[in-house]
């Protein structure tokens, strides 16, 4: 399942897939909020990470100069 | 010395007077407790007041001081602790219903260190629920109110700690900061908040929110007090997997070296985003004062600013959802509405997005650190808006409407992603009499530079307090 422009129905499907209970009306509230995270993910797609080693977690060696 | 004057003494000055026996720890703690008694029903800074334990500890400190026994640099100093730090024998709620009755059997590492240095805990301070929000409007324990105008937000999530300091209810406070939760309540209450470098201060015993962006740090009324507390707090702790093994010295040592010859960069991207004109005026006055004292001011640009905001948000939401994975499924009704929605949102973030954000982070850190080849520290408004009314969802800046809560964190979140030290220092009041703060960020483990710049700003804008 891909997430492009989330709508309440997609939110309900995603929530069901990860066993996340949603109260009535939550999908409608969540759809635009999830949409903002989609925009963030898309923005990061524009970074060229070819030269960056995969990082499994954040660690001090990334902070220290 | 009046009770109010005692309660507003800096920790540094109080320590001097305690050691010279001009005041007693019992007097000092009583002065803070009297302020809590008088003001907490209005301000709601504390969710738990430990008056009996504080007085007992003060009597013990008094006996030690009379015998000439020195326990540490904070001997007899009243401390407020954000209620996400575990405190032995004292309820620790994390601002939640889920932990409403939790009484830990241990102290968080930061609490351990401050107690060992002689600090006396006067109570646990209100927080945004699970530290996941910027207003300290808490659905279970009530809102913390800003003492400069009680209709307005105190900032968050360490809002209770900031208000405890601004209102003279404690001499020092502990906060945590995942997106600005130390610096932004400090900025909107006219106090000092220091987020240290990732790894400098142990987070053992602190409720996590986003483990790769969580930081613990001191809150204070003076820069010198922040440096004093940081010197006590810093150091390796094997119980925190991110804890650094770095030598460090007294963070107070360079405070009064001045800013002559320092190169300070104004972060273009944060100055260009909509900022309240009165806040901007105060920040410009602060940078002008630094220039008059010999600093070289120039503009610096971080082209990846928006990318950093994006990566920080994806990491925050994903890690928070992971921390809360069980409770958000089993007890969703026990969360307040705003935090529940954020956790549900984070629960739907694909793993690939999170991992891309962490991978991008290395590049983003590297690019930002490059700025430090040109400047010694980077400046911006700590918070782009003055504290807004609690019922105000939107703020208007020059005809542009901004989500009020999002605006609070806009300039602080960057340094959680980057792991760099950043401090908020007051830089005067807006025309409406509300505090504004300047944010000073420095290279990793160079807290001394941020503190030195903040000290110079403090000299230009001496501390002011809202309630006599």
Interface residues (C-beta under 8 A of the other chain):
Chain A: X3 X11 X14 X15 X18 X19 X20 X21 X22 X23 X26 X29 X30 X33 X34 X36 X37 X39 X40 X41 X43 X44 X45 X46 X47 X49 X52 X53 X54 X55 X56 X57 X58 X59 X60 X62 X63 X64 X65
Chain B: X197 X198 X199 X212 X213 X242 X244 X304 X306 X307 X309 X310 X311 X313 X314 X315 X317 X328 X329 X332 X333 X341 X342 X344 X345 X347 X348 X349 X350 X353 X355 X356 X357 X358 X359 X360 X361 X362 X363 X365 X369 X372 X418 X419 X420 X443 X444 X445
